[in-house]
Amino acid sequence: MLDIQFIRDNAEVVQRKSEEKGYKNVDVAALLKVDEQRRAQLTVVEDLRAQRNALTDSMKGQKPTPEQIEQGKKLKEDIAVRENELKVTEEKWQSQMQSIPNPTFDDVPLGGEEDSVEIKQVGAQNKGAKDHLDFATERDWVDFERGAKVAGAKFYYLKGDLALLENAITQFALDFVLKKGFTYLTVPHMVNSRVAAGAGFAPRGDESGNEYFVEGEDLTLIGTAEAPLTGYHADEIIDEAKLPLKYVGYSPCYRKEAGTYGKHTRGLFRVHQFNKLEMYVFCTPEQSRDMHEAILAIEEELWQAMGVPYHVVNIAAGDLGAPAAKKYDVEYWSPVDEKYRELTSCSNCTDFQARNLNIRVRRADGRVEVLHTLNGTAVSLARSLVAVIEHYQTERGTLKVPTVLQPYMGGRTEL
């Protein structure tokens, strides 16, 4: 959620930036009318409460007069009516506030997914490799049929060497990120509705959302560790000297993958459950742009160490979610599809998530303000396996183990 004073001062910018993100139903002018109504009603309620308090003070130590009793009853009735009116307006105001996305930075390209801008390419664009699903199935490394029998389509089992390879990638990436100063957390695999909405995920009942909900409970299965990591410091004030706080969380991720029609979904590329190692940063507003570049640099360095070619994309406004002011995608080169495919991403969410969950920083001079949050994927394991299989298969039908993963595979060089 945005700061209402920021919206008041920048109404035209907020309206334009919302439309550029594709939020066509946002009406900042209507929100500001409700905001004026809310402020006027709040003034009336506060004035009535002050009158009630003054009347109470005037009656202390003495028997109230009939006029005072009558005035007290009238004030009580008026306050109840006005508070109810204010409650209705507050709910409308809150709903409209929640509908406004985080404005993008000025260096974010305009347009939809196809308008995202490539920043750099790293590595050769090789051609000719066996599809990862065919390669893995031939070696009995993955079983989608039994996954479907047990849980439904797009669930799977990893077996043998491929399961071990996923573990090796996880351990390598975790060690890599820990050396960058991150603290490791395991996280709850479910969050309540406040945390889910605060982190920017779709509420229960939103058909466009990817979340699985627990029936009869205020719980959502997480689609990424970003959600519980965002909620970790909810309702806290963090001393400026402790920032930035850098965490890396490991979790399974559960997604319906709603709205993926027409997207690449073969095999392990887009599934309902996968494991992921997620970086998350809490920092001051002036640190967040540099932290965003630092997270991207970590993702790049990690995949360079893995020997997988990629490019970096500055994601266009119309392809950004509500919380992100700017987002980079790292996409690996697929020699099977001969195009770049999604691998990792990192986003600067500025103060959007932190304001939702009341996460603040106490400055050295005592001032308290909302801090900034950022997130970035270290490794999304299912897609990581796809990238490794496509780039490390040999003509002999074996799979080379990337050099950096060999210590985590007992020294094995081929599978």
C-alpha positions as a Markdown table, in Angstrom:
| # | Residue | x | y | z |
|---|---|---|---|---|
| 1 | Met | 0.0 | 0.0 | 0.0 |
| 2 | Leu | 1.2 | 3.5 | -0.8 |
| 3 | Asp | 1.4 | 6.5 | 1.6 |
| 4 | Ile | -1.8 | 8.5 | 1.3 |
| 5 | Gln | 0.1 | 11.7 | 1.5 |
| 6 | Phe | 2.2 | 10.6 | -1.4 |
| 7 | Ile | -1.0 | 9.9 | -3.4 |
| 8 | Arg | -2.4 | 13.3 | -2.4 |
| 9 | Asp | 0.7 | 15.1 | -3.6 |
| 10 | Asn | 1.2 | 13.0 | -6.7 |
| 11 | Ala | -2.3 | 12.1 | -7.9 |
| 12 | Glu | -1.6 | 12.4 | -11.6 |
| 13 | Val | 1.6 | 10.4 | -11.4 |
| 14 | Val | 0.0 | 7.6 | -9.4 |
| 15 | Gln | -2.9 | 7.5 | -11.9 |
| 16 | Arg | -0.6 | 7.3 | -14.9 |
| 17 | Lys | 1.8 | 4.8 | -13.3 |
| 18 | Ser | -1.1 | 2.6 | -12.3 |
| 19 | Glu | -2.4 | 2.6 | -15.9 |
| 20 | Glu | 1.1 | 1.8 | -17.2 |
| 21 | Lys | 1.1 | -1.2 | -15.0 |
| 22 | Gly | -2.2 | -2.3 | -16.5 |
| 23 | Tyr | -4.4 | -1.4 | -13.6 |
| 24 | Lys | -7.1 | 0.2 | -15.7 |
| 25 | Asn | -9.7 | 0.2 | -12.9 |
| 26 | Val | -7.7 | 2.5 | -10.6 |
| 27 | Asp | -9.4 | 5.8 | -10.0 |
| 28 | Val | -7.2 | 8.1 | -7.9 |
| 29 | Ala | -9.7 | 11.0 | -8.1 |
| 30 | Ala | -12.4 | 8.8 | -6.6 |
| 31 | Leu | -10.1 | 7.7 | -3.9 |
| 32 | Leu | -9.2 | 11.3 | -3.0 |
| 33 | Lys | -12.9 | 12.2 | -2.7 |
| 34 | Val | -13.3 | 9.3 | -0.3 |
| 35 | Asp | -10.2 | 10.4 | 1.5 |
| 36 | Glu | -11.7 | 13.9 | 1.9 |
| 37 | Gln | -14.9 | 12.4 | 3.2 |
| 38 | Arg | -13.0 | 10.2 | 5.6 |
| 39 | Arg | -10.9 | 13.1 | 7.0 |
| 40 | Ala | -14.0 | 15.3 | 7.5 |
| 41 | Gln | -15.9 | 12.5 | 9.3 |
| 42 | Leu | -12.9 | 11.8 | 11.4 |
| 43 | Thr | -12.8 | 15.5 | 12.4 |
| 44 | Val | -16.4 | 15.3 | 13.5 |
| 45 | Val | -15.9 | 12.1 | 15.5 |
| 46 | Glu | -12.9 | 13.5 | 17.2 |
| 47 | Asp | -14.7 | 16.7 | 18.1 |
| 48 | Leu | -17.7 | 14.8 | 19.5 |
| 49 | Arg | -15.3 | 12.6 | 21.6 |
| 50 | Ala | -13.6 | 15.8 | 22.9 |
| 51 | Gln | -17.0 | 17.2 | 23.9 |
| 52 | Arg | -17.8 | 13.9 | 25.7 |
| 53 | Asn | -14.5 | 13.9 | 27.5 |
| 54 | Ala | -15.0 | 17.6 | 28.6 |
| 55 | Leu | -18.5 | 16.8 | 29.8 |
| 56 | Thr | -17.1 | 13.8 | 31.8 |
| 57 | Asp | -14.4 | 16.0 | 33.4 |
| 58 | Ser | -17.0 | 18.7 | 34.3 |
| 59 | Met | -19.1 | 16.1 | 36.2 |
| 60 | Lys | -16.2 | 14.7 | 38.3 |
| 61 | Gly | -16.8 | 14.9 | 42.1 |
| 62 | Gln | -20.4 | 16.0 | 41.8 |
| 63 | Lys | -23.8 | 14.8 | 40.9 |
| 64 | Pro | -24.6 | 15.4 | 37.2 |
| 65 | Thr | -27.5 | 17.8 | 36.4 |
| 66 | Pro | -30.4 | 16.7 | 34.3 |
| 67 | Glu | -29.0 | 18.8 | 31.5 |
| 68 | Gln | -25.6 | 17.1 | 31.7 |
| 69 | Ile | -27.3 | 13.7 | 31.7 |
| 70 | Glu | -29.3 | 14.6 | 28.6 |
| 71 | Gln | -26.2 | 16.1 | 26.9 |
| 72 | Gly | -24.3 | 12.9 | 27.6 |
| 73 | Lys | -27.0 | 10.7 | 26.1 |
| 74 | Lys | -27.1 | 12.9 | 23.0 |
| 75 | Leu | -23.3 | 12.8 | 22.6 |
| 76 | Lys | -23.3 | 9.0 | 23.0 |
| 77 | Glu | -25.9 | 8.6 | 20.3 |
| 78 | Asp | -24.2 | 11.1 | 17.9 |
| 79 | Ile | -20.8 | 9.4 | 18.4 |
| 80 | Ala | -22.3 | 6.0 | 17.6 |
| 81 | Val | -23.9 | 7.3 | 14.4 |
| 82 | Arg | -20.8 | 9.2 | 13.3 |
| 83 | Glu | -18.4 | 6.3 | 14.1 |
| 84 | Asn | -20.6 | 3.9 | 12.1 |
| 85 | Glu | -20.5 | 6.3 | 9.1 |
| 86 | Leu | -16.7 | 6.6 | 9.5 |
| 87 | Lys | -16.3 | 2.8 | 9.7 |
| 88 | Val | -18.2 | 2.5 | 6.3 |
| 89 | Thr | -16.0 | 5.2 | 4.7 |
| 90 | Glu | -12.8 | 3.7 | 6.2 |
| 91 | Glu | -13.6 | 0.3 | 4.7 |
| 92 | Lys | -14.2 | 1.9 | 1.3 |
| 93 | Trp | -11.0 | 4.0 | 1.6 |
| 94 | Gln | -9.0 | 0.9 | 2.6 |
| 95 | Ser | -10.3 | -1.1 | -0.4 |
| 96 | Gln | -9.4 | 1.6 | -2.8 |
| 97 | Met | -6.0 | 2.1 | -1.3 |
| 98 | Gln | -5.3 | -1.6 | -1.7 |
| 99 | Ser | -6.2 | -1.4 | -5.4 |
| 100 | Ile | -3.4 | 1.0 | -6.2 |
| 101 | Pro | -0.1 | -0.7 | -7.2 |
| 102 | Asn | 3.4 | 0.5 | -6.4 |
| 103 | Pro | 4.5 | 3.1 | -9.0 |
| 104 | Thr | 7.3 | 2.0 | -11.2 |
| 105 | Phe | 10.7 | 3.7 | -11.4 |
| 106 | Asp | 11.3 | 6.0 | -14.3 |
| 107 | Asp | 13.9 | 3.7 | -15.9 |
| 108 | Val | 11.3 | 0.8 | -16.2 |
| 109 | Pro | 10.3 | 0.4 | -19.8 |
| 110 | Leu | 6.7 | 0.9 | -20.8 |
| 111 | Gly | 4.5 | -1.8 | -22.3 |
| 112 | Gly | 3.8 | -5.4 | -21.8 |
| 113 | Glu | 6.0 | -8.5 | -21.6 |
| 114 | Glu | 7.2 | -8.2 | -25.1 |
| 115 | Asp | 8.5 | -4.6 | -24.4 |
| 116 | Ser | 10.9 | -5.7 | -21.6 |
| 117 | Val | 14.4 | -4.6 | -22.4 |
| 118 | Glu | 17.5 | -6.8 | -22.6 |
| 119 | Ile | 20.4 | -5.4 | -20.6 |
| 120 | Lys | 23.1 | -7.9 | -21.3 |
| 121 | Gln | 23.9 | -11.4 | -22.6 |
| 122 | Val | 26.4 | -13.7 | -21.0 |
| 123 | Gly | 27.5 | -17.0 | -22.6 |
| 124 | Ala | 27.1 | -18.6 | -26.0 |
| 125 | Gln | 23.7 | -19.4 | -27.6 |
| 126 | Asn | 24.3 | -23.1 | -28.2 |
| 127 | Lys | 21.8 | -25.2 | -30.3 |
| 128 | Gly | 20.8 | -28.8 | -30.2 |
| 129 | Ala | 20.0 | -30.7 | -27.0 |
| 130 | Lys | 17.6 | -33.3 | -25.9 |
| 131 | Asp | 14.5 | -32.0 | -24.1 |
| 132 | His | 15.0 | -32.3 | -20.3 |
| 133 | Leu | 11.9 | -34.3 | -19.7 |
| 134 | Asp | 12.8 | -36.9 | -22.4 |
| 135 | Phe | 16.4 | -37.1 | -21.0 |
| 136 | Ala | 15.3 | -37.5 | -17.4 |
| 137 | Thr | 12.5 | -39.9 | -18.2 |
| 138 | Glu | 14.8 | -42.2 | -20.1 |
| 139 | Arg | 17.0 | -42.5 | -17.1 |
| 140 | Asp | 14.1 | -43.0 | -14.6 |
| 141 | Trp | 15.0 | -39.7 | -12.9 |
| 142 | Val | 11.5 | -38.2 | -12.8 |
| 143 | Asp | 8.0 | -39.7 | -12.6 |
| 144 | Phe | 5.1 | -37.5 | -13.5 |
| 145 | Glu | 2.7 | -40.4 | -13.9 |
| 146 | Arg | 2.9 | -41.5 | -10.3 |
| 147 | Gly | 2.9 | -37.8 | -9.3 |
| 148 | Ala | -0.4 | -37.4 | -11.1 |
| 149 | Lys | -1.7 | -40.6 | -9.5 |
| 150 | Val | -0.9 | -39.3 | -6.0 |
| 151 | Ala | -1.7 | -35.6 | -6.3 |
| 152 | Gly | -2.8 | -34.7 | -9.8 |
| 153 | Ala | -1.4 | -33.3 | -13.0 |
| 154 | Lys | 1.9 | -31.4 | -12.8 |
| 155 | Phe | 3.0 | -33.1 | -9.6 |
| 156 | Tyr | 6.0 | -35.3 | -9.8 |
| 157 | Tyr | 8.7 | -37.4 | -8.1 |
| 158 | Leu | 12.4 | -36.8 | -8.5 |
| 159 | Lys | 14.4 | -40.0 | -8.3 |
| 160 | Gly | 18.0 | -41.1 | -7.8 |
| 161 | Asp | 20.7 | -39.0 | -9.3 |
| 162 | Leu | 18.4 | -36.1 | -10.3 |
| 163 | Ala | 17.1 | -35.8 | -6.7 |
| 164 | Leu | 20.7 | -35.8 | -5.5 |
| 165 | Leu | 21.5 | -33.1 | -8.2 |
| 166 | Glu | 18.7 | -30.9 | -6.9 |
| 167 | Asn | 20.2 | -31.2 | -3.4 |
| 168 | Ala | 23.6 | -30.4 | -4.7 |
| 169 | Ile | 22.4 | -27.2 | -6.4 |
| 170 | Thr | 20.6 | -26.2 | -3.2 |
| 171 | Gln | 23.7 | -26.7 | -1.0 |
| 172 | Phe | 25.9 | -24.9 | -3.5 |
| 173 | Ala | 23.6 | -22.0 | -3.8 |
| 174 | Leu | 23.1 | -21.8 | 0.0 |
| 175 | Asp | 26.8 | -21.8 | 0.6 |
| 176 | Phe | 27.3 | -19.2 | -2.1 |
| 177 | Val | 24.7 | -16.8 | -0.7 |
| 178 | Leu | 25.8 | -17.3 | 2.9 |
| 179 | Lys | 29.2 | -16.0 | 1.8 |
| 180 | Lys | 27.5 | -12.8 | 0.6 |
| 181 | Gly | 26.4 | -12.1 | 4.2 |
| 182 | Phe | 22.9 | -13.6 | 4.2 |
| 183 | Thr | 21.4 | -15.3 | 7.2 |
| 184 | Tyr | 19.7 | -18.7 | 6.5 |
| 185 | Leu | 16.1 | -19.2 | 7.6 |
| 186 | Thr | 13.7 | -22.1 | 7.2 |
| 187 | Val | 10.2 | -20.7 | 7.0 |
| 188 | Pro | 6.5 | -21.6 | 7.6 |
| 189 | His | 5.0 | -23.1 | 4.5 |
| 190 | Met | 1.7 | -21.3 | 5.2 |
| 191 | Val | 0.9 | -17.7 | 6.1 |
| 192 | Asn | -2.2 | -15.9 | 7.2 |
| 193 | Ser | -4.3 | -13.6 | 5.0 |
| 194 | Arg | -2.7 | -10.5 | 6.4 |
| 195 | Val | 0.8 | -11.6 | 5.6 |
| 196 | Ala | -0.2 | -12.9 | 2.1 |
| 197 | Ala | -2.0 | -9.7 | 1.2 |
| 198 | Gly | 0.7 | -7.6 | 2.7 |
| 199 | Ala | 3.4 | -9.2 | 0.6 |
| 200 | Gly | 1.2 | -8.6 | -2.5 |
| 201 | Phe | -0.4 | -11.9 | -3.2 |
| 202 | Ala | -4.0 | -12.4 | -4.4 |
| 203 | Pro | -6.7 | -12.7 | -1.6 |
| 204 | Arg | -8.9 | -15.7 | -1.2 |
| 205 | Gly | -11.6 | -15.8 | -3.9 |
| 206 | Asp | -9.5 | -14.1 | -6.5 |
| 207 | Glu | -9.7 | -16.5 | -9.5 |
| 208 | Ser | -6.6 | -14.9 | -11.1 |
| 209 | Gly | -4.4 | -15.8 | -8.1 |
| 210 | Asn | -2.0 | -18.8 | -7.9 |
| 211 | Glu | -2.5 | -19.5 | -4.2 |
| 212 | Tyr | -3.8 | -22.7 | -2.6 |
| 213 | Phe | -6.0 | -21.9 | 0.5 |
| 214 | Val | -6.6 | -24.1 | 3.5 |
| 215 | Glu | -10.4 | -24.6 | 3.8 |
| 216 | Gly | -11.9 | -23.4 | 7.1 |
| 217 | Glu | -8.7 | -21.7 | 8.2 |
| 218 | Asp | -7.0 | -18.3 | 7.7 |
| 219 | Leu | -4.0 | -19.9 | 6.0 |
| 220 | Thr | -2.5 | -19.9 | 2.5 |
| 221 | Leu | 0.1 | -22.3 | 1.2 |
| 222 | Ile | 3.1 | -20.1 | 0.1 |
| 223 | Gly | 4.0 | -19.7 | -3.5 |
| 224 | Thr | 7.5 | -18.5 | -2.5 |
| 225 | Ala | 9.4 | -17.9 | 0.7 |
| 226 | Glu | 9.0 | -14.2 | 0.0 |
| 227 | Ala | 5.7 | -14.2 | 1.8 |
| 228 | Pro | 6.8 | -15.5 | 5.2 |
| 229 | Leu | 10.1 | -13.6 | 4.9 |
| 230 | Thr | 8.1 | -10.4 | 4.4 |
| 231 | Gly | 6.1 | -11.1 | 7.5 |
| 232 | Tyr | 9.1 | -11.9 | 9.6 |
| 233 | His | 9.4 | -8.4 | 10.9 |
| 234 | Ala | 5.7 | -7.4 | 10.7 |
| 235 | Asp | 4.8 | -4.7 | 13.3 |
| 236 | Glu | 8.4 | -4.1 | 14.3 |
| 237 | Ile | 10.7 | -1.1 | 14.4 |
| 238 | Ile | 14.3 | -1.9 | 13.4 |
| 239 | Asp | 17.2 | 0.3 | 14.4 |
| 240 | Glu | 18.9 | 1.9 | 11.4 |
| 241 | Ala | 22.3 | 0.6 | 12.4 |
| 242 | Lys | 21.1 | -3.0 | 11.9 |
| 243 | Leu | 20.1 | -2.4 | 8.3 |
| 244 | Pro | 20.4 | -3.9 | 5.8 |
| 245 | Leu | 19.1 | -7.2 | 7.1 |
| 246 | Lys | 19.7 | -9.9 | 4.5 |
| 247 | Tyr | 18.0 | -13.3 | 4.8 |
| 248 | Val | 17.8 | -16.4 | 2.6 |
| 249 | Gly | 14.9 | -18.7 | 3.0 |
| 250 | Tyr | 14.4 | -22.2 | 1.8 |
| 251 | Ser | 10.9 | -23.7 | 1.2 |
| 252 | Pro | 8.7 | -25.7 | -1.1 |
| 253 | Cys | 6.5 | -23.4 | -3.2 |
| 254 | Tyr | 2.9 | -24.2 | -4.2 |
| 255 | Arg | 1.2 | -22.6 | -7.2 |
| 256 | Lys | -2.0 | -23.3 | -9.1 |
| 257 | Glu | -0.3 | -21.6 | -12.1 |
| 258 | Ala | -3.5 | -19.9 | -13.1 |
| 259 | Gly | -3.3 | -17.8 | -16.2 |
| 260 | Thr | -0.4 | -19.8 | -17.7 |
| 261 | Tyr | -2.2 | -20.7 | -20.9 |
| 262 | Gly | 0.1 | -20.2 | -23.8 |
| 263 | Lys | 3.2 | -20.2 | -21.7 |
| 264 | His | 6.0 | -22.8 | -21.7 |
| 265 | Thr | 4.9 | -25.5 | -19.3 |
| 266 | Arg | 6.6 | -28.7 | -20.4 |
| 267 | Gly | 8.0 | -31.1 | -17.8 |
| 268 | Leu | 9.6 | -29.5 | -14.8 |
| 269 | Phe | 9.5 | -26.0 | -16.2 |
| 270 | Arg | 6.1 | -24.9 | -14.7 |
| 271 | Val | 4.7 | -27.2 | -12.0 |
| 272 | His | 2.4 | -27.0 | -8.9 |
| 273 | Gln | 5.1 | -27.7 | -6.4 |
| 274 | Phe | 8.9 | -27.0 | -6.4 |
| 275 | Asn | 11.6 | -26.0 | -4.0 |
| 276 | Lys | 13.3 | -22.6 | -4.0 |
| 277 | Leu | 16.0 | -20.6 | -2.2 |
| 278 | Glu | 14.9 | -17.0 | -1.9 |
| 279 | Met | 16.9 | -13.9 | -0.9 |
| 280 | Tyr | 15.2 | -11.1 | 1.0 |
| 281 | Val | 16.4 | -7.8 | 2.2 |
| 282 | Phe | 15.1 | -5.1 | 4.6 |
| 283 | Cys | 16.9 | -1.8 | 4.2 |
| 284 | Thr | 16.6 | 2.0 | 4.4 |
| 285 | Pro | 15.0 | 3.8 | 1.4 |
| 286 | Glu | 18.4 | 5.2 | 0.3 |
| 287 | Gln | 19.9 | 1.7 | 0.3 |
| 288 | Ser | 17.3 | -0.1 | -1.8 |
| 289 | Arg | 18.5 | 0.8 | -5.4 |
| 290 | Asp | 22.0 | -0.3 | -4.6 |
| 291 | Met | 20.7 | -3.4 | -2.9 |
| 292 | His | 18.7 | -4.3 | -6.0 |
| 293 | Glu | 21.8 | -4.2 | -8.2 |
| 294 | Ala | 23.7 | -6.2 | -5.5 |
| 295 | Ile | 21.0 | -9.0 | -5.5 |
| 296 | Leu | 21.1 | -9.1 | -9.3 |
| 297 | Ala | 24.9 | -9.4 | -9.2 |
| 298 | Ile | 24.6 | -12.3 | -6.9 |
| 299 | Glu | 22.2 | -14.1 | -9.2 |
| 300 | Glu | 24.5 | -13.5 | -12.2 |
| 301 | Glu | 27.6 | -14.6 | -10.3 |
| 302 | Leu | 25.9 | -17.8 | -9.2 |
| 303 | Trp | 24.8 | -18.8 | -12.7 |
| 304 | Gln | 28.1 | -17.9 | -14.2 |
| 305 | Ala | 29.7 | -20.3 | -11.6 |
| 306 | Met | 27.2 | -22.9 | -12.8 |
| 307 | Gly | 28.3 | -22.3 | -16.4 |
| 308 | Val | 24.8 | -21.6 | -17.8 |
| 309 | Pro | 24.4 | -18.9 | -20.4 |
| 310 | Tyr | 21.8 | -16.2 | -19.7 |
| 311 | His | 20.6 | -12.7 | -20.3 |
| 312 | Val | 19.3 | -10.0 | -18.0 |
| 313 | Val | 16.0 | -8.3 | -18.7 |
| 314 | Asn | 14.6 | -5.0 | -17.3 |
| 315 | Ile | 10.9 | -6.0 | -17.0 |
| 316 | Ala | 8.3 | -3.7 | -18.6 |
| 317 | Ala | 5.7 | -1.9 | -16.4 |
| 318 | Gly | 2.8 | -3.9 | -17.7 |
| 319 | Asp | 4.4 | -7.2 | -16.7 |
| 320 | Leu | 5.1 | -6.2 | -13.1 |
| 321 | Gly | 3.1 | -7.2 | -10.1 |
| 322 | Ala | 1.6 | -4.7 | -7.7 |
| 323 | Pro | 4.4 | -4.6 | -5.2 |
| 324 | Ala | 7.4 | -4.2 | -7.5 |
| 325 | Ala | 8.7 | -0.7 | -8.5 |
| 326 | Lys | 11.4 | -2.4 | -10.7 |
| 327 | Lys | 12.2 | -6.0 | -11.5 |
| 328 | Tyr | 15.0 | -7.8 | -13.3 |
| 329 | Asp | 14.7 | -11.3 | -14.8 |
| 330 | Val | 17.7 | -13.6 | -15.4 |
| 331 | Glu | 16.7 | -16.0 | -18.2 |
| 332 | Tyr | 18.8 | -18.9 | -19.3 |
| 333 | Trp | 19.5 | -19.7 | -22.9 |
| 334 | Ser | 17.7 | -22.9 | -23.9 |
| 335 | Pro | 19.5 | -24.9 | -26.6 |
| 336 | Val | 16.3 | -27.0 | -27.0 |
| 337 | Asp | 13.9 | -24.1 | -27.6 |
| 338 | Glu | 16.5 | -21.8 | -29.0 |
| 339 | Lys | 15.3 | -18.9 | -26.9 |
| 340 | Tyr | 15.7 | -17.5 | -23.4 |
| 341 | Arg | 13.5 | -19.1 | -20.6 |
| 342 | Glu | 12.7 | -17.8 | -17.1 |
| 343 | Leu | 15.2 | -18.8 | -14.4 |
| 344 | Thr | 15.3 | -16.2 | -11.6 |
| 345 | Ser | 14.2 | -12.7 | -10.8 |
| 346 | Cys | 14.7 | -9.9 | -8.3 |
| 347 | Ser | 12.4 | -7.0 | -7.4 |
| 348 | Asn | 12.6 | -3.7 | -5.5 |
| 349 | Cys | 9.3 | -3.3 | -3.7 |
| 350 | Thr | 10.3 | 0.0 | -2.0 |
| 351 | Asp | 8.0 | 0.7 | 0.9 |
| 352 | Phe | 4.9 | -1.0 | -0.5 |
| 353 | Gln | 5.1 | -4.3 | 1.4 |
| 354 | Ala | 6.6 | -2.8 | 4.5 |
| 355 | Arg | 3.7 | -0.3 | 4.8 |
| 356 | Asn | 1.2 | -3.1 | 4.5 |
| 357 | Leu | 2.8 | -4.9 | 7.4 |
| 358 | Asn | 3.9 | -1.9 | 9.5 |
| 359 | Ile | 7.6 | -2.6 | 9.2 |
| 360 | Arg | 9.6 | 0.5 | 10.1 |
| 361 | Val | 13.1 | 1.8 | 10.7 |
| 362 | Arg | 14.2 | 4.0 | 13.7 |
| 363 | Arg | 16.7 | 6.5 | 12.5 |
| 364 | Ala | 19.7 | 7.6 | 14.5 |
| 365 | Asp | 18.0 | 10.9 | 15.3 |
| 366 | Gly | 14.9 | 9.0 | 16.6 |
| 367 | Arg | 12.7 | 9.5 | 13.6 |
| 368 | Val | 10.6 | 6.5 | 12.6 |
| 369 | Glu | 9.7 | 5.8 | 9.0 |
| 370 | Val | 8.7 | 2.9 | 6.7 |
| 371 | Leu | 11.7 | 0.9 | 5.4 |
| 372 | His | 12.2 | -0.8 | 2.0 |
| 373 | Thr | 12.0 | -4.5 | 1.0 |
| 374 | Leu | 13.6 | -6.4 | -1.9 |
| 375 | Asn | 13.5 | -10.1 | -3.0 |
| 376 | Gly | 15.5 | -12.2 | -5.4 |
| 377 | Thr | 15.6 | -15.9 | -6.3 |
| 378 | Ala | 18.9 | -17.6 | -5.7 |
| 379 | Val | 17.7 | -20.9 | -7.3 |
| 380 | Ser | 14.3 | -22.2 | -8.3 |
| 381 | Leu | 15.2 | -25.8 | -8.2 |
| 382 | Ala | 12.9 | -27.4 | -10.9 |
| 383 | Arg | 14.0 | -24.8 | -13.5 |
| 384 | Ser | 17.6 | -25.1 | -12.4 |
| 385 | Leu | 17.5 | -28.8 | -13.2 |
| 386 | Val | 16.1 | -28.0 | -16.6 |
| 387 | Ala | 18.9 | -25.6 | -17.3 |
| 388 | Val | 21.6 | -28.0 | -16.2 |
| 389 | Ile | 20.2 | -31.0 | -18.1 |
| 390 | Glu | 20.0 | -28.9 | -21.3 |
| 391 | His | 23.5 | -27.6 | -21.0 |
| 392 | Tyr | 25.5 | -30.6 | -19.5 |
| 393 | Gln | 24.2 | -33.6 | -21.4 |
| 394 | Thr | 26.9 | -35.5 | -23.5 |
| 395 | Glu | 26.8 | -37.3 | -26.8 |
| 396 | Arg | 27.4 | -40.5 | -24.8 |
| 397 | Gly | 24.1 | -40.0 | -23.0 |
| 398 | Thr | 25.5 | -39.0 | -19.7 |
| 399 | Leu | 25.1 | -35.8 | -17.8 |
| 400 | Lys | 28.2 | -33.9 | -16.7 |
| 401 | Val | 28.1 | -32.5 | -13.2 |
| 402 | Pro | 29.0 | -28.8 | -13.2 |
| 403 | Thr | 32.4 | -28.3 | -11.6 |
| 404 | Val | 31.0 | -26.3 | -8.7 |
| 405 | Leu | 28.5 | -29.0 | -7.9 |
| 406 | Gln | 30.9 | -31.9 | -7.8 |
| 407 | Pro | 31.9 | -31.5 | -4.2 |
| 408 | Tyr | 28.2 | -31.8 | -3.3 |
| 409 | Met | 27.9 | -35.0 | -5.4 |
| 410 | Gly | 30.6 | -36.9 | -3.6 |
| 411 | Gly | 33.2 | -35.9 | -6.2 |
| 412 | Arg | 31.2 | -37.5 | -9.1 |
| 413 | Thr | 31.9 | -35.8 | -12.5 |
| 414 | Glu | 29.2 | -37.5 | -14.6 |
| 415 | Leu | 25.8 | -39.1 | -13.9 |
